[in-house]
Amino acid sequence: MTKVQLHYELLRPLDGSDTEGVANAHSVYGIMRVWVAPALDRLTVDYDASRLSEPDVEAALIQNGLPLKRESVEAAG
């Protein structure tokens, strides 16, 4: 197993209607943990990279109705 962590900004703060989407994301095979920042404006996901790719994780979150945008990571060089 290769544990990887992704961070997402949310397009809007999560509300009560989004709790089902977070719960459903936990049931996706390969996603180990999904948690929301206390300010409800960021999402962090731990997943098994031997089972899923980054685009798979993002697609699963969006499919479950979570309003996310991938944090940009600057490449060195």
Order of alpha helices (4+ residues) and beta strands (2+ residues): beta-alpha-beta-beta-alpha-beta
